[in-house]
Amino acid sequence: MAFQEILDQAGSLGRFQILQLSFLMICNFLVYIHIPMENFTSAIPEHRCWVHVLDNDTVSDNGTGILSQQDLLRISIPLDSNLRPERCRRFVHPQWQLLQMNKTSGNVSEAETEPCMDGWVYDHSSFLSTTVTKWGLVCEFQALNSVNKFLLTAGMLLGNFLCGHLTDRRLILLGCFLMLAIADTCAALVPTFLLYCALRFLAGMSAIGILTNSTVLIVEWTKPKSQALVMICLLCSAGAGQILLGGLAYFVRNWRHLQLALSIPIFFLLLFTRWLAESARWLILTNRPQEGLQELRRAARINGMKNYKDTLTMEVVRATMKEELEMRKTKSSLRDLLRAPTLRKRICLLSFIRFTTFVSGYGLILNLQHLGTNIFLLQILSGVLSILISCAALWALNHLGRRISQFLFVLFMGISILATIFVPQDMETLRLVQSSLGGGLVFAALSSGLTHANELLPTVVRATALGIVGTAGSVGSSLAPLLMILAIYSVPLPWIIYGACSILGGLGVLLLPETRNQPLPDSVEDVENERKGSRQAKQEDTLIKVTQF
């Protein structure tokens, strides 16, 4: 590409890129944790109905006050199929006869029960308070907890759409930092659940804006051979954020305090955004070549390039970028994408794969509490494994290829999700390992998918096509929390859907071509000619084999 020639003169991977990458890694480290934070701020603790004889802090109705808590619980709360106290039902009248029985009898099953009319009593051994205990989001109101997560991901969908149409990435990052800091700080102080959901919607919109634009910004300052490494570094910083989240949540068990502890540091990032460089390529292509040249010279100076004022001039920039500037004037439309059969097929497949991957990935990331009893350790292990597996993904992408690597990561993610269904709850160690492995594979699947998609789409329509694919992924992430509502009817059903989606997405990857060590397509014709070229190669190969025979 023409811009790459200019970037090489300014230094395509030097001290300037390292400083930019370091700041953006810190941003990802502090921003990403605002998404899985719901695992702790909205955790559902053990609970049961409030009953008069047990929880009114006065002498019990038996008049003696000598009955133990266990006895009072037995006569007040029915048992479920696992012989544990029901979470959402209580006896209308105390069943005193149960004190004379070793086991429940047929008469007990016929005893009249009712919902929790006076609220619930929560177990505070793991969490002092959460949004669930604050607003009573259990039993018949449990679906509201999934709606809260849905609004977070719906904000991410809208943020992805808006940031795709706004081009000034540095200004977007500044606005998103400010919005995220204000929204999540205020969310820790609001008195109503409705206001909390509205603020979390804004937080999701701003968080995805930061994560997406930071990736695009550093990639446009980096040479193509190092772009996969840069993306892996950003994903590793997000994995490190998971470790911080699990450790901090272990010591801060109050959801308001935890939310404030994670939100206030975002204000300090605003102080350092002034040193963040805008994309020189974007400045040149948007008729701001003088500003783009200033950013290139700034990068060359920090990278220690000699004579950069002589090699980086306005004449050189205009001459080198002439072809790209002319290509920029010919804007592609959605009709251009639909007219090309091979490109249309690729966009449809990439959208399907991104949708299924995000359904499975966000279904796992936002619902870790359902997979293990020690959510703190599970979150930390998921962060550790995501870093290790992301590093393994870099090796796999360079040695196994893009298609096979993405297929294996997405497939194994689905298998690990389905495997949790068959592991008993009492095998906590095995469930912990499986769930952590699945969380790590989410990052590997995302990194391989992003790399493969960028190399499959031509330059002239890449932004438009990636917008379509990204929208499909955002729809999948928004659908993921709503599927957890199905657990009310069947506990394994959401996990079956998450696992099946991931496996289907993995099979879809096999329909895409390999792109490792292949030149990036610049135009729609390059993609269509690639298909014709592969057909001609197969025909020639067949003729050669027949002649030899």
C-alpha positions as a Python dict, from the first residue, in 0.01 Angstrom:
ca = {
    (1, 'M'): (0, 0, 0),
    (2, 'A'): (114, 355, -70),
    (3, 'F'): (78, 477, 287),
    (4, 'Q'): (300, 194, 405),
    (5, 'E'): (589, 344, 210),
    (6, 'I'): (548, 673, 396),
    (7, 'L'): (506, 497, 730),
    (8, 'D'): (832, 306, 674),
    (9, 'Q'): (1014, 640, 645),
    (10, 'A'): (865, 751, 977),
    (11, 'G'): (923, 413, 1143),
    (12, 'S'): (647, 150, 1141),
    (13, 'L'): (736, -23, 1468),
    (14, 'G'): (954, 194, 1688),
    (15, 'R'): (948, 387, 2013),
    (16, 'F'): (649, 593, 1896),
    (17, 'Q'): (433, 283, 1831),
    (18, 'I'): (546, 125, 2158),
    (19, 'L'): (440, 434, 2355),
    (20, 'Q'): (105, 451, 2177),
    (21, 'L'): (47, 78, 2226),
    (22, 'S'): (140, 99, 2595),
    (23, 'F'): (-117, 372, 2660),
    (24, 'L'): (-388, 189, 2466),
    (25, 'M'): (-310, -134, 2654),
    (26, 'I'): (-364, 53, 2982),
    (27, 'C'): (-692, 180, 2841),
    (28, 'N'): (-805, -170, 2744),
    (29, 'F'): (-689, -298, 3083),
    (30, 'L'): (-914, -52, 3270),
    (31, 'V'): (-1204, -31, 3025),
    (32, 'Y'): (-1273, -394, 2934),
    (33, 'I'): (-1346, -493, 3295),
    (34, 'H'): (-1657, -273, 3286),
    (35, 'I'): (-1822, -543, 3071),
    (36, 'P'): (-1771, -861, 3285),
    (37, 'M'): (-1810, -648, 3600),
    (38, 'E'): (-2174, -768, 3597),
    (39, 'N'): (-2052, -1106, 3722),
    (40, 'F'): (-1992, -942, 4061),
    (41, 'T'): (-2210, -631, 4081),
    (42, 'S'): (-2514, -832, 3962),
    (43, 'A'): (-2428, -1166, 4124),
    (44, 'I'): (-2722, -1372, 4253),
    (45, 'P'): (-2647, -1496, 4608),
    (46, 'E'): (-2821, -1786, 4778),
    (47, 'H'): (-3161, -1674, 4904),
    (48, 'R'): (-3492, -1789, 5052),
    (49, 'C'): (-3822, -1634, 5150),
    (50, 'W'): (-3849, -1411, 5456),
    (51, 'V'): (-4068, -1585, 5716),
    (52, 'H'): (-4216, -1444, 6034),
    (53, 'V'): (-4113, -1716, 6280),
    (54, 'L'): (-3752, -1711, 6162),
    (55, 'D'): (-3660, -1358, 6061),
    (56, 'N'): (-3860, -1112, 6273),
    (57, 'D'): (-3588, -1088, 6545),
    (58, 'T'): (-3842, -1150, 6820),
    (59, 'V'): (-3951, -1453, 7017),
    (60, 'S'): (-4074, -1720, 6774),
    (61, 'D'): (-4432, -1831, 6747),
    (62, 'N'): (-4372, -2156, 6935),
    (63, 'G'): (-4364, -1947, 7256),
    (64, 'T'): (-4053, -2117, 7392),
    (65, 'G'): (-3775, -1968, 7181),
    (66, 'I'): (-3574, -2291, 7219),
    (67, 'L'): (-3601, -2419, 6859),
    (68, 'S'): (-3290, -2400, 6648),
    (69, 'Q'): (-3262, -2203, 6326),
    (70, 'Q'): (-3257, -2531, 6133),
    (71, 'D'): (-3583, -2647, 6289),
    (72, 'L'): (-3755, -2315, 6221),
    (73, 'L'): (-3632, -2326, 5862),
    (74, 'R'): (-3767, -2678, 5820),
    (75, 'I'): (-4119, -2587, 5928),
    (76, 'S'): (-4125, -2265, 5722),
    (77, 'I'): (-3964, -2344, 5385),
    (78, 'P'): (-4044, -2649, 5167),
    (79, 'L'): (-3768, -2856, 5011),
    (80, 'D'): (-3696, -2877, 4640),
    (81, 'S'): (-3617, -3191, 4439),
    (82, 'N'): (-3259, -3185, 4570),
    (83, 'L'): (-3383, -3170, 4933),
    (84, 'R'): (-3261, -2814, 4968),
    (85, 'P'): (-3479, -2522, 5089),
    (86, 'E'): (-3686, -2368, 4811),
    (87, 'R'): (-3565, -2027, 4697),
    (88, 'C'): (-3897, -1882, 4591),
    (89, 'R'): (-4171, -2058, 4794),
    (90, 'R'): (-4269, -2079, 5159),
    (91, 'F'): (-4541, -2252, 5361),
    (92, 'V'): (-4851, -2044, 5420),
    (93, 'H'): (-4860, -2180, 5778),
    (94, 'P'): (-4572, -2333, 5978),
    (95, 'Q'): (-4565, -2712, 5944),
    (96, 'W'): (-4500, -2809, 6308),
    (97, 'Q'): (-4558, -3177, 6240),
    (98, 'L'): (-4229, -3187, 6047),
    (99, 'L'): (-4041, -3169, 6376),
    (100, 'Q'): (-4177, -3515, 6459),
    (101, 'M'): (-4070, -3668, 6124),
    (102, 'N'): (-3734, -3789, 6005),
    (103, 'K'): (-3831, -3738, 5642),
    (104, 'T'): (-4097, -3547, 5457),
    (105, 'S'): (-4423, -3729, 5408),
    (106, 'G'): (-4700, -3717, 5155),
    (107, 'N'): (-4894, -3473, 5369),
    (108, 'V'): (-4612, -3218, 5340),
    (109, 'S'): (-4621, -3217, 4962),
    (110, 'E'): (-4987, -3122, 4988),
    (111, 'A'): (-4922, -2837, 5231),
    (112, 'E'): (-5020, -2500, 5093),
    (113, 'T'): (-4732, -2278, 4977),
    (114, 'E'): (-4709, -1925, 4847),
    (115, 'P'): (-4451, -1696, 4682),
    (116, 'C'): (-4222, -1477, 4889),
    (117, 'M'): (-4474, -1212, 4988),
    (118, 'D'): (-4245, -1031, 5234),
    (119, 'G'): (-3918, -1032, 5044),
    (120, 'W'): (-3611, -1252, 5069),
    (121, 'V'): (-3323, -1331, 5301),
    (122, 'Y'): (-2983, -1344, 5129),
    (123, 'D'): (-2660, -1525, 5205),
    (124, 'H'): (-2392, -1256, 5254),
    (125, 'S'): (-2094, -1491, 5281),
    (126, 'S'): (-1977, -1414, 4924),
    (127, 'F'): (-2127, -1070, 4858),
    (128, 'L'): (-2225, -807, 5110),
    (129, 'S'): (-2459, -651, 4855),
    (130, 'T'): (-2530, -663, 4481),
    (131, 'T'): (-2784, -504, 4250),
    (132, 'V'): (-2985, -824, 4296),
    (133, 'T'): (-3011, -784, 4674),
    (134, 'K'): (-3065, -408, 4641),
    (135, 'W'): (-3368, -433, 4410),
    (136, 'G'): (-3485, -793, 4472),
    (137, 'L'): (-3405, -933, 4126),
    (138, 'V'): (-3478, -1297, 4213),
    (139, 'C'): (-3758, -1549, 4161),
    (140, 'E'): (-4029, -1393, 3941),
    (141, 'F'): (-3807, -1086, 3892),
    (142, 'Q'): (-3493, -1282, 3799),
    (143, 'A'): (-3542, -1210, 3428),
    (144, 'L'): (-3473, -841, 3500),
    (145, 'N'): (-3112, -933, 3575),
    (146, 'S'): (-3075, -1065, 3219),
    (147, 'V'): (-3252, -756, 3086),
    (148, 'N'): (-2990, -544, 3265),
    (149, 'K'): (-2711, -731, 3086),
    (150, 'F'): (-2904, -708, 2759),
    (151, 'L'): (-2917, -328, 2789),
    (152, 'L'): (-2541, -324, 2846),
    (153, 'T'): (-2480, -521, 2525),
    (154, 'A'): (-2748, -320, 2341),
    (155, 'G'): (-2547, -10, 2429),
    (156, 'M'): (-2244, -182, 2280),
    (157, 'L'): (-2444, -247, 1961),
    (158, 'L'): (-2541, 120, 1931),
    (159, 'G'): (-2189, 233, 2019),
    (160, 'N'): (-2041, 9, 1752),
    (161, 'F'): (-2282, 155, 1497),
    (162, 'L'): (-2221, 519, 1593),
    (163, 'C'): (-1842, 486, 1613),
    (164, 'G'): (-1844, 331, 1268),
    (165, 'H'): (-1993, 652, 1125),
    (166, 'L'): (-1785, 897, 1332),
    (167, 'T'): (-1432, 920, 1196),
    (168, 'D'): (-1228, 1140, 1432),
    (169, 'R'): (-1097, 852, 1645),
    (170, 'R'): (-901, 1062, 1891),
    (171, 'L'): (-1206, 1277, 1962),
    (172, 'I'): (-1423, 964, 1989),
    (173, 'L'): (-1187, 817, 2248),
    (174, 'L'): (-1194, 1139, 2452),
    (175, 'G'): (-1575, 1150, 2449),
    (176, 'C'): (-1609, 780, 2529),
    (177, 'F'): (-1369, 804, 2823),
    (178, 'L'): (-1569, 1092, 2967),
    (179, 'M'): (-1903, 917, 2913),
    (180, 'L'): (-1783, 588, 3064),
    (181, 'A'): (-1637, 756, 3371),
    (182, 'I'): (-1951, 961, 3439),
    (183, 'A'): (-2201, 685, 3356),
    (184, 'D'): (-2050, 410, 3570),
    (185, 'T'): (-1968, 644, 3857),
    (186, 'C'): (-2328, 766, 3866),
    (187, 'A'): (-2453, 407, 3829),
    (188, 'A'): (-2298, 329, 4167),
    (189, 'L'): (-2505, 605, 4330),
    (190, 'V'): (-2849, 586, 4166),
    (191, 'P'): (-3152, 495, 4381),
    (192, 'T'): (-3359, 308, 4118),
    (193, 'F'): (-3303, 7, 3896),
    (194, 'L'): (-3434, 188, 3588),
    (195, 'L'): (-3173, 463, 3617),
    (196, 'Y'): (-2905, 201, 3677),
    (197, 'C'): (-2997, 20, 3354),
    (198, 'A'): (-2997, 346, 3157),
    (199, 'L'): (-2650, 436, 3282),
    (200, 'R'): (-2515, 88, 3210),
    (201, 'F'): (-2652, 125, 2856),
    (202, 'L'): (-2440, 440, 2817),
    (203, 'A'): (-2143, 261, 2973),
    (204, 'G'): (-2169, -23, 2719),
    (205, 'M'): (-2191, 227, 2434),
    (206, 'S'): (-1878, 411, 2546),
    (207, 'A'): (-1677, 101, 2642),
    (208, 'I'): (-1710, -58, 2298),
    (209, 'G'): (-1621, 275, 2139),
    (210, 'I'): (-1292, 281, 2330),
    (211, 'L'): (-1208, -84, 2263),
    (212, 'T'): (-1287, -66, 1891),
    (213, 'N'): (-1120, 267, 1812),
    (214, 'S'): (-807, 193, 2013),
    (215, 'T'): (-757, -121, 1802),
    (216, 'V'): (-811, 62, 1473),
    (217, 'L'): (-586, 350, 1579),
    (218, 'I'): (-281, 141, 1668),
    (219, 'V'): (-324, -92, 1369),
    (220, 'E'): (-310, 205, 1130),
    (221, 'W'): (24, 310, 1284),
    (222, 'T'): (176, -39, 1252),
    (223, 'K'): (322, -232, 959),
    (224, 'P'): (110, -527, 836),
    (225, 'K'): (347, -797, 961),
    (226, 'S'): (316, -668, 1318),
    (227, 'Q'): (-59, -602, 1323),
    (228, 'A'): (-145, -950, 1455),
    (229, 'L'): (107, -901, 1737),
    (230, 'V'): (-46, -563, 1824),
    (231, 'M'): (-396, -709, 1840),
    (232, 'I'): (-277, -993, 2064),
    (233, 'C'): (-116, -737, 2299),
    (234, 'L'): (-446, -551, 2330),
    (235, 'L'): (-631, -877, 2401),
    (236, 'C'): (-372, -974, 2662),
    (237, 'S'): (-424, -640, 2837),
    (238, 'A'): (-798, -716, 2849),
    (239, 'G'): (-712, -1056, 3000),
    (240, 'A'): (-499, -884, 3262),
    (241, 'G'): (-801, -668, 3338),
    (242, 'Q'): (-998, -983, 3420),
    (243, 'I'): (-733, -1078, 3673),
    (244, 'L'): (-760, -734, 3833),
    (245, 'L'): (-1139, -762, 3838),
    (246, 'G'): (-1139, -1099, 4013),
    (247, 'G'): (-882, -992, 4271),
    (248, 'L'): (-1043, -655, 4346),
    (249, 'A'): (-1392, -807, 4371),
    (250, 'Y'): (-1260, -1056, 4627),
    (251, 'F'): (-1161, -774, 4862),
    (252, 'V'): (-1446, -532, 4776),
    (253, 'R'): (-1769, -725, 4829),
    (254, 'N'): (-2005, -425, 4813),
    (255, 'W'): (-2125, -361, 4457),
    (256, 'R'): (-2134, 19, 4493),
    (257, 'H'): (-1779, 36, 4625),
    (258, 'L'): (-1655, -203, 4354),
    (259, 'Q'): (-1820, 1, 4079),
    (260, 'L'): (-1665, 322, 4210),
    (261, 'A'): (-1322, 160, 4242),
    (262, 'L'): (-1336, 59, 3874),
    (263, 'S'): (-1490, 382, 3742),
    (264, 'I'): (-1295, 663, 3908),
    (265, 'P'): (-955, 568, 3749),
    (266, 'I'): (-1111, 631, 3405),
    (267, 'F'): (-1112, 1005, 3486),
    (268, 'F'): (-731, 998, 3514),
    (269, 'L'): (-698, 851, 3163),
    (270, 'L'): (-851, 1170, 3028),
    (271, 'L'): (-538, 1360, 3135),
    (272, 'F'): (-317, 1154, 2902),
    (273, 'T'): (-531, 1149, 2587),
    (274, 'R'): (-369, 1475, 2471),
    (275, 'W'): (-52, 1278, 2388),
    (276, 'L'): (-245, 1022, 2181),
    (277, 'A'): (-172, 1065, 1809),
    (278, 'E'): (-445, 1072, 1546),
    (279, 'S'): (-414, 835, 1248),
    (280, 'A'): (-197, 1004, 985),
    (281, 'R'): (-351, 787, 714),
    (282, 'W'): (-701, 902, 809),
    (283, 'L'): (-594, 1267, 817),
    (284, 'I'): (-444, 1245, 468),
    (285, 'L'): (-745, 1064, 321),
    (286, 'T'): (-986, 1321, 470),
    (287, 'N'): (-814, 1618, 299),
    (288, 'R'): (-610, 1718, 604),
    (289, 'P'): (-264, 1633, 467),
    (290, 'Q'): (-82, 1905, 661),
    (291, 'E'): (-200, 1762, 995),
    (292, 'G'): (-117, 1412, 874),
    (293, 'L'): (234, 1521, 781),
    (294, 'Q'): (281, 1675, 1127),
    (295, 'E'): (183, 1345, 1292),
    (296, 'L'): (420, 1152, 1063),
    (297, 'R'): (709, 1386, 1147),
    (298, 'R'): (628, 1357, 1516),
    (299, 'A'): (643, 977, 1488),
    (300, 'A'): (971, 993, 1294),
    (301, 'R'): (1127, 1224, 1555),
    (302, 'I'): (1028, 995, 1845),
    (303, 'N'): (1148, 689, 1650),
    (304, 'G'): (1487, 856, 1598),
    (305, 'M'): (1470, 865, 1217),
    (306, 'K'): (1737, 1084, 1056),
    (307, 'N'): (1666, 1347, 789),
    (308, 'Y'): (1292, 1292, 826),
    (309, 'K'): (1221, 1656, 739),
    (310, 'D'): (1375, 1598, 396),
    (311, 'T'): (1209, 1262, 327),
    (312, 'L'): (868, 1352, 471),
    (313, 'T'): (741, 1647, 272),
    (314, 'M'): (401, 1751, 139),
    (315, 'E'): (511, 1671, -218),
    (316, 'V'): (613, 1318, -118),
    (317, 'V'): (286, 1262, 68),
    (318, 'R'): (68, 1381, -221),
    (319, 'A'): (263, 1185, -482),
    (320, 'T'): (271, 863, -281),
    (321, 'M'): (-94, 878, -173),
    (322, 'K'): (-229, 985, -514),
    (323, 'E'): (-376, 646, -597),
    (324, 'E'): (-539, 603, -256),
    (325, 'L'): (-684, 955, -270),
    (326, 'E'): (-842, 880, -609),
    (327, 'M'): (-974, 550, -477),
    (328, 'R'): (-1121, 736, -180),
    (329, 'K'): (-1330, 955, -413),
    (330, 'T'): (-1499, 645, -557),
    (331, 'K'): (-1704, 540, -259),
    (332, 'S'): (-1844, 188, -262),
    (333, 'S'): (-2208, 125, -183),
    (334, 'L'): (-2398, -169, -44),
    (335, 'R'): (-2508, -248, -398),
    (336, 'D'): (-2144, -301, -499),
    (337, 'L'): (-2108, -562, -225),
    (338, 'L'): (-2423, -748, -328),
    (339, 'R'): (-2335, -757, -697),
    (340, 'A'): (-2012, -953, -643),
    (341, 'P'): (-2101, -1319, -566),
    (342, 'T'): (-1772, -1421, -404),
    (343, 'L'): (-1755, -1111, -186),
    (344, 'R'): (-2123, -1147, -97),
    (345, 'K'): (-2061, -1505, 13),
    (346, 'R'): (-1764, -1400, 227),
    (347, 'I'): (-1958, -1123, 402),
    (348, 'C'): (-2250, -1357, 475),
    (349, 'L'): (-2019, -1625, 615),
    (350, 'L'): (-1818, -1376, 822),
    (351, 'S'): (-2139, -1226, 962),
    (352, 'F'): (-2270, -1571, 1056),
    (353, 'I'): (-1941, -1669, 1220),
    (354, 'R'): (-1914, -1339, 1409),
    (355, 'F'): (-2277, -1369, 1526),
    (356, 'T'): (-2237, -1725, 1658),
    (357, 'T'): (-1898, -1652, 1816),
    (358, 'F'): (-2031, -1347, 2001),
    (359, 'V'): (-2344, -1531, 2119),
    (360, 'S'): (-2125, -1802, 2272),
    (361, 'G'): (-1846, -1573, 2391),
    (362, 'Y'): (-2059, -1313, 2566),
    (363, 'G'): (-2291, -1583, 2697),
    (364, 'L'): (-1991, -1730, 2873),
    (365, 'I'): (-1823, -1404, 2980),
    (366, 'L'): (-2136, -1251, 3134),
    (367, 'N'): (-2258, -1565, 3314),
    (368, 'L'): (-1951, -1709, 3486),
    (369, 'Q'): (-2137, -1730, 3815),
    (370, 'H'): (-2354, -2013, 3679),
    (371, 'L'): (-2046, -2227, 3612),
    (372, 'G'): (-1869, -2238, 3947),
    (373, 'T'): (-1914, -2164, 4314),
    (374, 'N'): (-1592, -1961, 4346),
    (375, 'I'): (-1658, -1682, 4097),
    (376, 'F'): (-1351, -1486, 4211),
    (377, 'L'): (-1105, -1765, 4132),
    (378, 'L'): (-1289, -1845, 3810),
    (379, 'Q'): (-1256, -1486, 3687),
    (380, 'I'): (-884, -1476, 3769),
    (381, 'L'): (-814, -1810, 3600),
    (382, 'S'): (-1009, -1701, 3293),
    (383, 'G'): (-788, -1393, 3271),
    (384, 'V'): (-467, -1595, 3307),
    (385, 'L'): (-572, -1851, 3046),
    (386, 'S'): (-690, -1580, 2806),
    (387, 'I'): (-338, -1432, 2809),
    (388, 'L'): (-170, -1770, 2757),
    (389, 'I'): (-413, -1882, 2487),
    (390, 'S'): (-389, -1547, 2308),
    (391, 'C'): (-13, -1594, 2286),
    (392, 'A'): (-72, -1946, 2155),
    (393, 'A'): (-315, -1798, 1902),
    (394, 'L'): (-38, -1578, 1764),
    (395, 'W'): (178, -1885, 1705),
    (396, 'A'): (-112, -2078, 1552),
    (397, 'L'): (-206, -1796, 1315),
    (398, 'N'): (151, -1777, 1183),
    (399, 'H'): (214, -2152, 1158),
    (400, 'L'): (-120, -2331, 1115),
    (401, 'G'): (-290, -2060, 912),
    (402, 'R'): (-586, -1834, 970),
    (403, 'R'): (-866, -2073, 875),
    (404, 'I'): (-752, -2381, 1068),
    (405, 'S'): (-661, -2175, 1376),
    (406, 'Q'): (-998, -2000, 1389),
    (407, 'F'): (-1181, -2329, 1328),
    (408, 'L'): (-1001, -2504, 1615),
    (409, 'F'): (-1044, -2218, 1864),
    (410, 'V'): (-1416, -2171, 1791),
    (411, 'L'): (-1480, -2546, 1791),
    (412, 'F'): (-1298, -2605, 2120),
    (413, 'M'): (-1483, -2311, 2277),
    (414, 'G'): (-1815, -2476, 2190),
    (415, 'I'): (-1702, -2814, 2319),
    (416, 'S'): (-1583, -2665, 2648),
    (417, 'I'): (-1922, -2494, 2695),
    (418, 'L'): (-2117, -2813, 2622),
    (419, 'A'): (-1890, -3016, 2850),
    (420, 'T'): (-1994, -2810, 3153),
    (421, 'I'): (-2346, -2952, 3119),
    (422, 'F'): (-2226, -3305, 3188),
    (423, 'V'): (-1991, -3226, 3477),
    (424, 'P'): (-2169, -3262, 3817),
    (425, 'Q'): (-2187, -2959, 4044),
    (426, 'D'): (-1990, -3135, 4317),
    (427, 'M'): (-1685, -3173, 4087),
    (428, 'E'): (-1588, -2811, 4145),
    (429, 'T'): (-1225, -2839, 4035),
    (430, 'L'): (-1309, -2990, 3697),
    (431, 'R'): (-1585, -2736, 3636),
    (432, 'L'): (-1345, -2457, 3731),
    (433, 'V'): (-1083, -2576, 3482),
    (434, 'Q'): (-1336, -2624, 3201),
    (435, 'S'): (-1501, -2287, 3253),
    (436, 'S'): (-1165, -2104, 3272),
    (437, 'L'): (-1049, -2278, 2954),
    (438, 'G'): (-1367, -2170, 2777),
    (439, 'G'): (-1314, -1811, 2888),
    (440, 'G'): (-960, -1816, 2751),
    (441, 'L'): (-1070, -1966, 2420),
    (442, 'V'): (-1313, -1676, 2373),
    (443, 'F'): (-1018, -1438, 2332),
    (444, 'A'): (-836, -1672, 2093),
    (445, 'A'): (-1151, -1710, 1880),
    (446, 'L'): (-1197, -1331, 1867),
    (447, 'S'): (-835, -1256, 1776),
    (448, 'S'): (-822, -1519, 1500),
    (449, 'G'): (-1160, -1408, 1366),
    (450, 'L'): (-1062, -1040, 1350),
    (451, 'T'): (-733, -1119, 1176),
    (452, 'H'): (-897, -1351, 921),
    (453, 'A'): (-1179, -1107, 840),
    (454, 'N'): (-941, -815, 776),
    (455, 'E'): (-744, -1024, 525),
    (456, 'L'): (-1049, -1157, 341),
    (457, 'L'): (-1207, -822, 253),
    (458, 'P'): (-1076, -582, -15),
    (459, 'T'): (-942, -242, 83),
    (460, 'V'): (-1197, -31, -104),
    (461, 'V'): (-1495, -186, 79),
    (462, 'R'): (-1327, -310, 397),
    (463, 'A'): (-1475, -44, 624),
    (464, 'T'): (-1829, -100, 491),
    (465, 'A'): (-1801, -478, 501),
    (466, 'L'): (-1649, -484, 849),
    (467, 'G'): (-1935, -260, 962),
    (468, 'I'): (-2184, -522, 846),
    (469, 'V'): (-1990, -804, 1010),
    (470, 'G'): (-1945, -604, 1331),
    (471, 'T'): (-2317, -531, 1348),
    (472, 'A'): (-2392, -903, 1323),
    (473, 'G'): (-2152, -967, 1610),
    (474, 'S'): (-2310, -692, 1821),
    (475, 'V'): (-2655, -843, 1763),
    (476, 'G'): (-2516, -1176, 1885),
    (477, 'S'): (-2369, -1020, 2199),
    (478, 'S'): (-2705, -851, 2270),
    (479, 'L'): (-2894, -1178, 2228),
    (480, 'A'): (-2660, -1373, 2459),
    (481, 'P'): (-2793, -1238, 2795),
    (482, 'L'): (-3156, -1289, 2690),
    (483, 'L'): (-3094, -1658, 2622),
    (484, 'M'): (-3008, -1703, 2991),
    (485, 'I'): (-3375, -1635, 3070),
    (486, 'L'): (-3442, -1985, 2930),
    (487, 'A'): (-3267, -2127, 3238),
    (488, 'I'): (-3592, -2061, 3426),
    (489, 'Y'): (-3749, -2344, 3223),
    (490, 'S'): (-3442, -2566, 3174),
    (491, 'V'): (-3105, -2497, 3336),
    (492, 'P'): (-2887, -2659, 3061),
    (493, 'L'): (-3081, -2505, 2769),
    (494, 'P'): (-2886, -2174, 2741),
    (495, 'W'): (-2554, -2357, 2755),
    (496, 'I'): (-2666, -2601, 2486),
    (497, 'I'): (-2750, -2305, 2262),
    (498, 'Y'): (-2419, -2132, 2338),
    (499, 'G'): (-2219, -2447, 2264),
    (500, 'A'): (-2415, -2535, 1949),
    (501, 'C'): (-2374, -2182, 1811),
    (502, 'S'): (-1999, -2198, 1858),
    (503, 'I'): (-1969, -2535, 1685),
    (504, 'L'): (-2183, -2417, 1392),
    (505, 'G'): (-1965, -2107, 1362),
    (506, 'G'): (-1655, -2327, 1356),
    (507, 'L'): (-1795, -2533, 1071),
    (508, 'G'): (-1871, -2212, 883),
    (509, 'V'): (-1503, -2114, 902),
    (510, 'L'): (-1414, -2413, 683),
    (511, 'L'): (-1604, -2254, 395),
    (512, 'L'): (-1366, -1956, 392),
    (513, 'P'): (-1032, -1953, 205),
    (514, 'E'): (-691, -1943, 372),
    (515, 'T'): (-517, -1602, 373),
    (516, 'R'): (-182, -1668, 542),
    (517, 'N'): (106, -1527, 337),
    (518, 'Q'): (-142, -1409, 73),
    (519, 'P'): (-148, -1049, -57),
    (520, 'L'): (-432, -835, 72),
    (521, 'P'): (-703, -775, -193),
    (522, 'D'): (-732, -409, -290),
    (523, 'S'): (-1049, -416, -500),
    (524, 'V'): (-1365, -620, -547),
    (525, 'E'): (-1220, -747, -876),
    (526, 'D'): (-924, -895, -687),
    (527, 'V'): (-1161, -1110, -482),
    (528, 'E'): (-1361, -1222, -785),
    (529, 'N'): (-1047, -1292, -993),
    (530, 'E'): (-906, -1493, -704),
    (531, 'R'): (-1198, -1734, -740),
    (532, 'K'): (-1154, -1758, -1116),
    (533, 'G'): (-781, -1808, -1073),
    (534, 'S'): (-832, -2094, -829),
    (535, 'R'): (-1071, -2262, -1075),
    (536, 'Q'): (-823, -2230, -1361),
    (537, 'A'): (-546, -2368, -1141),
    (538, 'K'): (-759, -2672, -1056),
    (539, 'Q'): (-841, -2732, -1424),
    (540, 'E'): (-475, -2708, -1525),
    (541, 'D'): (-376, -2942, -1244),
    (542, 'T'): (-637, -3194, -1358),
    (543, 'L'): (-512, -3181, -1718),
    (544, 'I'): (-155, -3238, -1605),
    (545, 'K'): (-254, -3539, -1398),
    (546, 'V'): (-453, -3688, -1686),
    (547, 'T'): (-164, -3636, -1930),
    (548, 'Q'): (84, -3802, -1694),
    (549, 'F'): (-152, -4094, -1650),
}
